[in-house]
Amino acid sequence: MIVKRIVILLLLTLCIFFTYANLTPSPASIDFGSHVQGSTSAPQSIQLTNNGSSSITITDVSISGIHPGDFSHSFSGTVSLGAGASSSFDVTFSPVIWGHRVANLVITHTGPNSPLLISLSGDATEDCSPWNILPQALDKRLESVMEIVDGKMYVFASYIDDGGPNLAINGLSEMYNSQTGNWHRIATMPNPVSHAGSTVVGDDIWIVGGFENWPRINTTDVQIYHTKTNTWSMGPSLPAPRNTACVEHIANKIYVFGGFRFDPNDFSNEEDIPETLVLDLDEPGNGWQSLANFPVPRNHMGSAVVAGKIYALGGQQNHNVGGNDTDLVHEYDPLTDTWTQKASIPFAFSHNEPATFAYGGQIIMAGGRTFGYAGLDRVMAYDPFSDTWTQICDLPIAVAGAEAGIINGELYLAHGLSAASGNLLDSAFNKSFTHTAAARMSFYPDVLNVGLVKGNNESGEVTLFTLGGDASYSIDPSSIPSWMTIDKNFSGKAKQSGIDVEYTIYSGSLGAGHYTANLKATAPGFPDAEVSIDLQVNTGSLPVELLHFEANLQQARSLLAWQTSQESNSAHFVIERRHEDEALFSPIGLVEAAGNSNSVQTYSFTEDISRLPKGEIYYRLKMVDLDGSFEYSQVVSVNFQPSLAQLRAFPNPNQGQFSLDIYVPGHQQAELRVLDSQGRKVQQRQLQLEKGMNREEVSLDHLPAGIYVVQLITRQGQSLVERVQLR
């Protein structure tokens, strides 16, 4: 009987070992190359082969990732593949906007390596129609302030060539009307300056700081131009002088960062300013408040707002003596008050502030200079969502310190310093600038976690922003739960700069428990925007008084630390995490709480994130009481930008068939080796890896069970090792 059972077990084991189904794609990734925005590529064929010994059913094919709308496929229905059988379908690339476009083809099937991911990529270029010459401007200008309001370009605060021995700062201002095609003189600035920063608030243009005429004196002035009345007024002065600052408007707050100041008696005594400032227009009497310091202070940089975040691009360090152009890019998140470094510009440059603007979810930079007054003749685009740069077209002239912007699908360029002649310009140009990206409207943040003691209320705000134009929105009344009210901006106009929707959550009528809702905003021509609300109502006092909660990045580890000032019947803390590509938080760990305490308690948790994709990683604490009630902490985050390759094998252990997820920071060749327990090489091949995540299939089913070492050697000489167990 024992022998019979052993034979049966052996037969079952052999059946399991030799009966498998694995789906293999060919090719494993597709790069469509370069195509003009709005065009469609030739179809590329994907062949899926069942290289196993049992059947597989392909149940679904979808496209996910950063730019799913730029790719399409011809697969439909379901397909069953017997052992050794294949099936093919086509994938096409139809870029809706310029830039490097990436996505994943996701193939769901009944085999063990489901879902199967195939990387898709392509580059989209602007259809560079010819430039038109427009009427000459009224003045020859350099380093202006320019903003667009209601289809008009308003230009102020410049160096002006008035024929004198020095460039003038005389406050003359002008406006170009795109409807009539003419330039017009407008009201002169009350305090003429150059090297100022600017932003638009409603119909008004705020001009911040700068320096006055020779012998150049720093100023703290904030001057406001009213486009409807062609008049000026003064705003709240800066706490200290600042020149060439970046100024951006999000919801009803104005942010100022970067720039420099100098000693008017000694121009070489200068300082790039690290302090970031904010002015809340709902409470202007509070004045300018300080925020997190700008990590690499510099001046003459471009800036723009996309999706509720501020981007600082390029710029120079030092100004009057030895100015050094940079290729740096930083992102500021007002929600967390943090700065994060992003992908560098392909070259160092500066002096393009009035020619940097957001458009359709990307940031456009026209002209500028690099290491001296060598004007650039290119238009660059930065995609904050994929953190990539693309050159999209050329300018009609090489120019630094010009103004540029888009009005009704036309790109305009005016003024600046000519690289060819070294003279200030009064030239103006425009060209068609097509853009077919779908309109988008979103909340930031898109998740609210609220914990309340029964009877308490909480008020706050979420920012509603758009990509691709203004949206006349309203909050869907049916999406507002009975325990919530919208207190401000129930309806209105959402812009790229955002609008704050204020709310209050009430717990008085609710019993202890967990409540959820999805608040929805709708607007004609835009997909709905939603914010997910998660409310926990507790009876009695909350189990934990949280002093602070922070997250820091150390190499490829997230270090979480928090302190409590008081705990009453606290049970434990559940650490939850959400990657920027994920919709929901998931639990990743648990830390026991003190239970009862009136003194400061310190806690920590470390997560290895080396296997996670790059991007923003969010954390929160679920603070649980002994009776099961809980509340959530605020959300903190780290920005993970791995610079080295990563390797992961799965499933592990396995029966000889497994997949490798390989992350590399750039396109490169690598060598894959498999070694047995004696160090003997049992498999070797060369890989062509695309930037980002790659997937390779490995078959070792002809080898005996045991421990094997998978080694990946990159072109930089980095060696990655993963141990795999074959059963």
Buried (B, 14 or more C-beta within 10 A) or exposed (E): EEEEEEEEEEEEEEEEBEEBBBBBBEEBBBBBEEBBBBEEBEBBEBEBBBBBEEBBBBBEBEBEBBBBBBBBBEBEEEBBBEBEBEBEBEBBBBBBBBBBBBBBBBBBBBBBBBBBBBBBBBBBBBBBEEBEEBEEBBBBBBBBBBBBBEEBBBBBBBBBBEEEEEBBBBBBBBBBBBEEEEBEEBBEBEBBBBBBBBBBBBEBBBBBBBBBBEEBEBBBBBBBBBBEEEEBEEBBBBEEBBBBBBBBBBBBBBBBBBBBBBEBEEEEEBEBBBBBBBBBBEEEEEEBEEBBEBBBBBBBBBBBBBBBBBBBBBBBBBBBEEBEBBBBBBBBBBBBEBBBEBBBBEBBBBBBBBBBBBBBBBBBBBBBBBEEBEBBBBBBBBBBBBBBBBBBBBBBBBBBBBBBBBBEEBBBBBBBBBBEEEEBBBBBBBBBBEBEBBBBBBBBBBBBBBBBBBEBEBEEBBBBBBBBBEBEBBBBEEBBBEBBBBEEBBBBEBBBBBBBBBBEBBBEEBEBEEBEBEBBBBBEEBEBBBBBBBBBBBEEEBBBBBEEBEBEBEEBBBBBBBBBBBBBBBBBBBBBBBBBEEEEBEEBEBBEBEBEBEEEBEBEBEBEBBEBBBBBBBBBBBBBBBEEBBBBBEBBBBBBBBEBBBBBBBEBEBBBBBBBBBBBBEEBEBBBBBBBEEEEEBBEEEBEBBBBBBBBBBBBBEBEEEEBBBBBBBEEEBEBEBEBEBE
